[in-house]
Amino acid sequence: MVQTCYTVVLGYIAYLLNKVSKE
């Protein structure tokens, strides 16, 4: 359960970094 939440957080951070890099 904790691992799933951690994976979601990492995925969200990666999404934000990708969005910032694009701009």
CHARMM internal coordinates of N, CA and C (Angstrom, degrees):
IC EDIT
DIST 1 N 1 CA 1.4645
DIST 1 CA 1 C 1.5263
ANGL 1 N 1 CA 1 C 110.00
DIST 1 C 2 N 1.3215
ANGL 1 CA 1 C 2 N 115.99
DIHE 1 N 1 CA 1 C 2 N -47.74
DIST 2 N 2 CA 1.4725
ANGL 1 C 2 N 2 CA 119.58
DIHE 1 CA 1 C 2 N 2 CA 179.92
DIST 2 CA 2 C 1.5247
ANGL 2 N 2 CA 2 C 110.75
DIHE 1 C 2 N 2 CA 2 C -65.65
DIST 2 C 3 N 1.3392
ANGL 2 CA 2 C 3 N 115.42
DIHE 2 N 2 CA 2 C 3 N -38.98
DIST 3 N 3 CA 1.4660
ANGL 2 C 3 N 3 CA 119.63
DIHE 2 CA 2 C 3 N 3 CA -178.93
DIST 3 CA 3 C 1.5231
ANGL 3 N 3 CA 3 C 110.86
DIHE 2 C 3 N 3 CA 3 C -62.98
DIST 3 C 4 N 1.3327
ANGL 3 CA 3 C 4 N 116.44
DIHE 3 N 3 CA 3 C 4 N -38.03
DIST 4 N 4 CA 1.4709
ANGL 3 C 4 N 4 CA 120.36
DIHE 3 CA 3 C 4 N 4 CA 179.76
DIST 4 CA 4 C 1.5171
ANGL 4 N 4 CA 4 C 109.98
DIHE 3 C 4 N 4 CA 4 C -64.23
DIST 4 C 5 N 1.3199
ANGL 4 CA 4 C 5 N 116.59
DIHE 4 N 4 CA 4 C 5 N -44.10
DIST 5 N 5 CA 1.4686
ANGL 4 C 5 N 5 CA 120.88
DIHE 4 CA 4 C 5 N 5 CA 179.81
DIST 5 CA 5 C 1.5194
ANGL 5 N 5 CA 5 C 109.80
DIHE 4 C 5 N 5 CA 5 C -63.30
DIST 5 C 6 N 1.3379
ANGL 5 CA 5 C 6 N 116.62
DIHE 5 N 5 CA 5 C 6 N -40.20
DIST 6 N 6 CA 1.4541
ANGL 5 C 6 N 6 CA 121.14
DIHE 5 CA 5 C 6 N 6 CA 179.50
DIST 6 CA 6 C 1.5223
ANGL 6 N 6 CA 6 C 110.81
DIHE 5 C 6 N 6 CA 6 C -64.02
DIST 6 C 7 N 1.3363
ANGL 6 CA 6 C 7 N 116.33
DIHE 6 N 6 CA 6 C 7 N -39.03
DIST 7 N 7 CA 1.4661
ANGL 6 C 7 N 7 CA 120.88
DIHE 6 CA 6 C 7 N 7 CA 179.17
DIST 7 CA 7 C 1.5222
ANGL 7 N 7 CA 7 C 110.48
DIHE 6 C 7 N 7 CA 7 C -65.19
DIST 7 C 8 N 1.3238
ANGL 7 CA 7 C 8 N 116.53
DIHE 7 N 7 CA 7 C 8 N -40.00
DIST 8 N 8 CA 1.4719
ANGL 7 C 8 N 8 CA 120.96
DIHE 7 CA 7 C 8 N 8 CA 179.56
DIST 8 CA 8 C 1.5272
ANGL 8 N 8 CA 8 C 109.84
DIHE 7 C 8 N 8 CA 8 C -63.96
DIST 8 C 9 N 1.3179
ANGL 8 CA 8 C 9 N 116.54
DIHE 8 N 8 CA 8 C 9 N -40.99
DIST 9 N 9 CA 1.4688
ANGL 8 C 9 N 9 CA 121.08
DIHE 8 CA 8 C 9 N 9 CA 179.61
DIST 9 CA 9 C 1.5232
ANGL 9 N 9 CA 9 C 109.89
DIHE 8 C 9 N 9 CA 9 C -63.94
DIST 9 C 10 N 1.3196
ANGL 9 CA 9 C 10 N 116.97
DIHE 9 N 9 CA 9 C 10 N -45.40
DIST 10 N 10 CA 1.4722
ANGL 9 C 10 N 10 CA 120.66
DIHE 9 CA 9 C 10 N 10 CA 179.56
DIST 10 CA 10 C 1.5229
ANGL 10 N 10 CA 10 C 110.46
DIHE 9 C 10 N 10 CA 10 C -62.41
DIST 10 C 11 N 1.3167
ANGL 10 CA 10 C 11 N 116.25
DIHE 10 N 10 CA 10 C 11 N -40.45
DIST 11 N 11 CA 1.4637
ANGL 10 C 11 N 11 CA 120.64
DIHE 10 CA 10 C 11 N 11 CA 179.15
DIST 11 CA 11 C 1.5205
ANGL 11 N 11 CA 11 C 110.98
DIHE 10 C 11 N 11 CA 11 C -63.94
DIST 11 C 12 N 1.3261
ANGL 11 CA 11 C 12 N 116.32
DIHE 11 N 11 CA 11 C 12 N -38.81
DIST 12 N 12 CA 1.4665
ANGL 11 C 12 N 12 CA 120.85
DIHE 11 CA 11 C 12 N 12 CA 179.93
DIST 12 CA 12 C 1.5223
ANGL 12 N 12 CA 12 C 110.70
DIHE 11 C 12 N 12 CA 12 C -67.63
DIST 12 C 13 N 1.3302
ANGL 12 CA 12 C 13 N 116.39
DIHE 12 N 12 CA 12 C 13 N -41.25
DIST 13 N 13 CA 1.4628
ANGL 12 C 13 N 13 CA 120.99
DIHE 12 CA 12 C 13 N 13 CA 178.86
DIST 13 CA 13 C 1.5292
ANGL 13 N 13 CA 13 C 109.50
DIHE 12 C 13 N 13 CA 13 C -63.89
DIST 13 C 14 N 1.3293
ANGL 13 CA 13 C 14 N 116.41
DIHE 13 N 13 CA 13 C 14 N -43.26
DIST 14 N 14 CA 1.4677
ANGL 13 C 14 N 14 CA 120.54
DIHE 13 CA 13 C 14 N 14 CA 179.34
DIST 14 CA 14 C 1.5231
ANGL 14 N 14 CA 14 C 109.92
DIHE 13 C 14 N 14 CA 14 C -62.09
DIST 14 C 15 N 1.3233
ANGL 14 CA 14 C 15 N 116.59
DIHE 14 N 14 CA 14 C 15 N -36.78
DIST 15 N 15 CA 1.4683
ANGL 14 C 15 N 15 CA 120.92
DIHE 14 CA 14 C 15 N 15 CA 178.68
DIST 15 CA 15 C 1.5254
ANGL 15 N 15 CA 15 C 110.50
DIHE 14 C 15 N 15 CA 15 C -65.36
DIST 15 C 16 N 1.3130
ANGL 15 CA 15 C 16 N 116.43
DIHE 15 N 15 CA 15 C 16 N -43.57
DIST 16 N 16 CA 1.4705
ANGL 15 C 16 N 16 CA 120.08
DIHE 15 CA 15 C 16 N 16 CA 179.12
DIST 16 CA 16 C 1.5231
ANGL 16 N 16 CA 16 C 110.65
DIHE 15 C 16 N 16 CA 16 C -64.70
DIST 16 C 17 N 1.3258
ANGL 16 CA 16 C 17 N 117.49
DIHE 16 N 16 CA 16 C 17 N -43.40
DIST 17 N 17 CA 1.4650
ANGL 16 C 17 N 17 CA 121.08
DIHE 16 CA 16 C 17 N 17 CA 179.66
DIST 17 CA 17 C 1.5210
ANGL 17 N 17 CA 17 C 110.55
DIHE 16 C 17 N 17 CA 17 C -62.45
DIST 17 C 18 N 1.3216
ANGL 17 CA 17 C 18 N 116.86
DIHE 17 N 17 CA 17 C 18 N -40.82
DIST 18 N 18 CA 1.4664
ANGL 17 C 18 N 18 CA 121.35
DIHE 17 CA 17 C 18 N 18 CA 179.41
DIST 18 CA 18 C 1.5232
ANGL 18 N 18 CA 18 C 110.03
DIHE 17 C 18 N 18 CA 18 C -65.36
DIST 18 C 19 N 1.3119
ANGL 18 CA 18 C 19 N 116.73
DIHE 18 N 18 CA 18 C 19 N -39.86
DIST 19 N 19 CA 1.4652
ANGL 18 C 19 N 19 CA 121.28
DIHE 18 CA 18 C 19 N 19 CA -179.73
DIST 19 CA 19 C 1.5255
ANGL 19 N 19 CA 19 C 110.29
DIHE 18 C 19 N 19 CA 19 C -65.73
DIST 19 C 20 N 1.3304
ANGL 19 CA 19 C 20 N 116.36
DIHE 19 N 19 CA 19 C 20 N -42.28
DIST 20 N 20 CA 1.4632
ANGL 19 C 20 N 20 CA 120.73
DIHE 19 CA 19 C 20 N 20 CA -179.61
DIST 20 CA 20 C 1.5281
ANGL 20 N 20 CA 20 C 110.09
DIHE 19 C 20 N 20 CA 20 C -67.33
DIST 20 C 21 N 1.3307
ANGL 20 CA 20 C 21 N 116.33
DIHE 20 N 20 CA 20 C 21 N -40.16
DIST 21 N 21 CA 1.4667
ANGL 20 C 21 N 21 CA 120.34
DIHE 20 CA 20 C 21 N 21 CA -178.87
DIST 21 CA 21 C 1.5283
ANGL 21 N 21 CA 21 C 110.76
DIHE 20 C 21 N 21 CA 21 C -64.77
DIST 21 C 22 N 1.3294
ANGL 21 CA 21 C 22 N 116.26
DIHE 21 N 21 CA 21 C 22 N -33.90
DIST 22 N 22 CA 1.4576
ANGL 21 C 22 N 22 CA 120.27
DIHE 21 CA 21 C 22 N 22 CA -179.02
DIST 22 CA 22 C 1.5298
ANGL 22 N 22 CA 22 C 110.80
DIHE 21 C 22 N 22 CA 22 C -66.33
DIST 22 C 23 N 1.3143
ANGL 22 CA 22 C 23 N 116.76
DIHE 22 N 22 CA 22 C 23 N -39.35
DIST 23 N 23 CA 1.4663
ANGL 22 C 23 N 23 CA 119.72
DIHE 22 CA 22 C 23 N 23 CA -175.53
DIST 23 CA 23 C 1.5144
ANGL 23 N 23 CA 23 C 112.95
DIHE 22 C 23 N 23 CA 23 C -75.01
END
COOR INIT
IC SEED 1 N 1 CA 1 C
IC BUILD
